[in-house]
Amino acid sequence: MAGTQDYQVGEKRAAVSAEPVVKKRKRYEEKPEKANRRDERREVMAQAKTTWEQLRPKATSSDKSVKLVAELLKLLSGRIVEFVFRHDGSRIVQWMLADGDNAQKTSVMKELIEGSKKPAMEGEMPFFVKLACDRYGHHLAFKMLRVGDKKEKSLLYDNYLRGNVAQLIRNSYGADVLDFAFQTVLKAKEKTELVLELLYMKQRKLLDTFRTTILKEASEKTQSSVKPQPQPASIFAHSLDVVGETFASAVVDSAGTILSQLLDKEKLLRFEIIHAALKEYMLVVMESYPKEKAQEMAVLLGPVLVHFAHSKPGIFVAINCVKILDAKHRKKVVRALKTHIRKLLEDEYGHRLILALFEWVDDTRLVGKTVSAEIFSSSSMAAEMAEIEMASKSSSRGGKSKADKKGKQPKETTKISTKEVDMGYVKTMCQHKYARVPVLSLFFGRDTRYFNPDVYGVVWGEVDTEKFGQLSKKDVKVRREELRVVFEASICDLMRKDLVSLLQSRWSAPMVLGALVNSSTSGAVSTGLTEALKDEKNMKILTGDTCARKTVGTVFKIGGKGLACRVLDECGMSIIRKFVKREGSAAIARHLVNSAERDDANRALHAAGCSNDG
């Protein structure tokens, strides 16, 4: 009996297993609705793209563009948010903002600023933040910041940018949008708030306390008749005073950790909001904390200082890093700037970093070699880069040089002969508003007649030696003399061959005066000026150009008796008559005669019909 029962149970199991298993689909009834919505969105986008194709040609008139944008608004109004995260949808909305009239732009911007009408779930990013962090949507976020008026930009800041710095800075697309807004859209006060939010990223409650205190102080000042105090130099230091000594060290430590983590991402190094945050941090730690904290950050920044040299707060950080670093790490900074020298020299802020190297780095041989290698000879730089590539290929193949086998590092070799000097760029450098400044400083030092102290005071400012020690041991004059030798040969060559064009430019004219006051290069200026005055064509240029005419007069004043007598002997007394005949050039003749201190020159001046009263 037992065997029969087991056999029957086995048959039932086989029959059950043979029947097909029907899987239950979750939300089976909702699938057709989703499919219908998806198909409907595809139809709408297809119609929108058809209209957009008519809008794209450059020949489309403004009236026709407004009509086409109106058609797109009828089609997409009320549901623009559904399409902005698509590649084609984002581009269509950007064109609507670009080619629509004011009313149409306002309508689109209003819908985008309001975002999704659905309430955001807990932990979900706000609409604009989500848009800025999206692969396709961030292009539309840029467009909104460009096109929006003051009120719309203020709404974007209040509702989305403020309070979401942490989410934006951690996303590659969002960080681009944040930095664009920081550089081009926001006001100074708004920038300061975002910088503080970045530094207080891990201490949000303390930041809220600081904001509450500041608002309270502002309301009290407006109610009273007392004039408002100017904003403090370091808002971060002011915030630490408000939160108190108990929490100040914790805030500074967390800010240092946040900044050091952000420095690991190379893309973020060029963002001005990072530069501004580092400036606030360095101001605080250099003044109120032990030197180790400031030098620790400076060591991290040393190899990447080139990324900080294109903004005002960034160059402040870079210069102070050069000041407080020791000799070993300063050399690393100099080596890291190779292949970037020309770009730095021509940058509004970057040339100040080169000037800081001239002012503070004792290893003048390394600095001179690094800077001159790129200024003078592009061919030598190409050869150097080829050597680096060859070395990298040999190391990748497993080959080792003799120096590597002996455990030694190969010596740096950057040979520049006078035949290889790129005189075209040397001339360009002398005539450039910013590139000339570091070399000019080697002739005039810190003379405020040529260097604005408000601009270059950051470079010249002394470091607290009691705190950081004497980091630059070589005398400033000795350092300048050693660096000037590197540039003297090319400057002399330029003065002899192309002095006339240098005298015509307001930027290169001081370079001529600098070369004149230096004993090693004054002879080249004298030779170049004498040769120029012998040529009638050059004579017309020098006396016809205002800058050249004034500079030549100054040259005779500074050059003194030796230069004046040489010009008179080479060119003859007729040169005085030529100066007098040229309109507005009689003053040059008087400077020449007074400098020469010769009776024959004075008689020539009177014979030319010009008195020597001046």
Rosetta blueprint (number, residue, H / E / L):
1 M L
2 A H
3 G H
4 T H
5 Q H
6 D H
7 Y H
8 Q H
9 V H
10 G H
11 E H
12 K H
13 R H
14 A H
15 A H
16 V H
17 S H
18 A H
19 E L
20 P L
21 V L
22 V L
23 K L
24 K L
25 R L
26 K L
27 R L
28 Y L
29 E L
30 E L
31 K H
32 P H
33 E H
34 K H
35 A H
36 N H
37 R H
38 R H
39 D H
40 E H
41 R H
42 R H
43 E H
44 V H
45 M H
46 A H
47 Q H
48 A H
49 K H
50 T H
51 T H
52 W H
53 E H
54 Q H
55 L H
56 R L
57 P L
58 K L
59 A L
60 T L
61 S L
62 S H
63 D H
64 K H
65 S H
66 V H
67 K H
68 L H
69 V H
70 A H
71 E H
72 L H
73 L H
74 K H
75 L H
76 L H
77 S L
78 G L
79 R L
80 I H
81 V H
82 E H
83 F L
84 V L
85 F L
86 R L
87 H H
88 D H
89 G H
90 S H
91 R H
92 I H
93 V H
94 Q H
95 W H
96 M H
97 L H
98 A H
99 D H
100 G L
101 D L
102 N H
103 A H
104 Q H
105 K H
106 T H
107 S H
108 V H
109 M H
110 K H
111 E H
112 L H
113 I H
114 E H
115 G L
116 S L
117 K L
118 K L
119 P L
120 A L
121 M L
122 E L
123 G L
124 E L
125 M L
126 P L
127 F H
128 F H
129 V H
130 K H
131 L H
132 A H
133 C L
134 D L
135 R L
136 Y L
137 G H
138 H H
139 H H
140 L H
141 A H
142 F H
143 K H
144 M H
145 L H
146 R H
147 V H
148 G L
149 D L
150 K H
151 K H
152 E H
153 K H
154 S H
155 L H
156 L H
157 Y H
158 D H
159 N H
160 Y H
161 L H
162 R L
163 G L
164 N L
165 V H
166 A H
167 Q H
168 L H
169 I H
170 R L
171 N L
172 S H
173 Y H
174 G H
175 A H
176 D H
177 V H
178 L H
179 D H
180 F H
181 A H
182 F H
183 Q H
184 T H
185 V L
186 L L
187 K L
188 A H
189 K H
190 E H
191 K H
192 T H
193 E H
194 L H
195 V H
196 L H
197 E H
198 L H
199 L H
200 Y L
201 M L
202 K L
203 Q L
204 R H
205 K H
206 L H
207 L H
208 D H
209 T H
210 F H
211 R H
212 T H
213 T H
214 I H
215 L H
216 K H
217 E H
218 A H
219 S H
220 E H
221 K H
222 T H
223 Q H
224 S L
225 S L
226 V L
227 K L
228 P L
229 Q L
230 P L
231 Q L
232 P L
233 A L
234 S L
235 I H
236 F H
237 A H
238 H H
239 S H
240 L H
241 D H
242 V H
243 V H
244 G L
245 E H
246 T H
247 F H
248 A H
249 S H
250 A H
251 V H
252 V H
253 D H
254 S H
255 A H
256 G H
257 T H
258 I H
259 L H
260 S H
261 Q H
262 L H
263 L L
264 D L
265 K L
266 E H
267 K H
268 L H
269 L H
270 R H
271 F L
272 E H
273 I H
274 I H
275 H H
276 A H
277 A H
278 L H
279 K H
280 E H
281 Y H
282 M H
283 L H
284 V H
285 V H
286 M H
287 E H
288 S H
289 Y L
290 P L
291 K H
292 E H
293 K H
294 A H
295 Q H
296 E H
297 M H
298 A H
299 V H
300 L H
301 L H
302 G H
303 P H
304 V H
305 L H
306 V H
307 H H
308 F H
309 A L
310 H L
311 S L
312 K H
313 P H
314 G H
315 I H
316 F H
317 V H
318 A H
319 I H
320 N H
321 C H
322 V H
323 K H
324 I H
325 L L
326 D L
327 A H
328 K H
329 H H
330 R H
331 K H
332 K H
333 V H
334 V H
335 R H
336 A H
337 L L
338 K L
339 T L
340 H L
341 I H
342 R H
343 K H
344 L H
345 L H
346 E L
347 D L
348 E L
349 Y L
350 G H
351 H H
352 R H
353 L H
354 I H
355 L H
356 A H
357 L H
358 F H
359 E H
360 W H
361 V L
362 D L
363 D L
364 T H
365 R H
366 L H
367 V H
368 G H
369 K H
370 T H
371 V H
372 S H
373 A H
374 E H
375 I H
376 F H
377 S L
378 S H
379 S H
380 S H
381 M H
382 A H
383 A H
384 E H
385 M H
386 A H
387 E H
388 I H
389 E H
390 M H
391 A H
392 S H
393 K H
394 S H
395 S H
396 S H
397 R H
398 G L
399 G L
400 K L
401 S L
402 K H
403 A H
404 D H
405 K H
406 K L
407 G L
408 K L
409 Q L
410 P L
411 K L
412 E L
413 T L
414 T L
415 K L
416 I L
417 S L
418 T H
419 K H
420 E H
421 V L
422 D L
423 M H
424 G H
425 Y H
426 V H
427 K H
428 T H
429 M H
430 C H
431 Q L
432 H L
433 K L
434 Y L
435 A L
436 R H
437 V H
438 P H
439 V H
440 L H
441 S H
442 L H
443 F H
444 F H
445 G L
446 R L
447 D L
448 T L
449 R L
450 Y L
451 F L
452 N L
453 P H
454 D H
455 V H
456 Y H
457 G H
458 V H
459 V H
460 W H
461 G L
462 E L
463 V L
464 D L
465 T H
466 E H
467 K H
468 F H
469 G L
470 Q L
471 L L
472 S L
473 K L
474 K L
475 D L
476 V H
477 K H
478 V H
479 R H
480 R H
481 E H
482 E H
483 L H
484 R H
485 V H
486 V H
487 F H
488 E H
489 A H
490 S H
491 I H
492 C H
493 D H
494 L H
495 M H
496 R H
497 K H
498 D L
499 L H
500 V H
501 S H
502 L H
503 L H
504 Q H
505 S L
506 R L
507 W L
508 S L
509 A H
510 P H
511 M H
512 V H
513 L H
514 G H
515 A H
516 L H
517 V H
518 N L
519 S L
520 S L
521 T L
522 S H
523 G H
524 A H
525 V H
526 S H
527 T H
528 G H
529 L H
530 T H
531 E H
532 A H
533 L H
534 K H
535 D L
536 E H
537 K H
538 N H
539 M H
540 K H
541 I H
542 L H
543 T H
544 G H
545 D L
546 T H
547 C H
548 A H
549 R H
550 K H
551 T H
552 V H
553 G H
554 T H
555 V H
556 F H
557 K H
558 I H
559 G H
560 G H
561 K H
562 G H
563 L H
564 A H
565 C H
566 R H
567 V H
568 L H
569 D H
570 E H
571 C H
572 G L
573 M L
574 S H
575 I H
576 I H
577 R H
578 K H
579 F H
580 V H
581 K H
582 R L
583 E L
584 G L
585 S L
586 A H
587 A H
588 I H
589 A H
590 R H
591 H H
592 L H
593 V H
594 N H
595 S H
596 A H
597 E L
598 R L
599 D H
600 D H
601 A H
602 N H
603 R H
604 A H
605 L H
606 H H
607 A H
608 A L
609 G L
610 C L
611 S L
612 N L
613 D L
614 G L
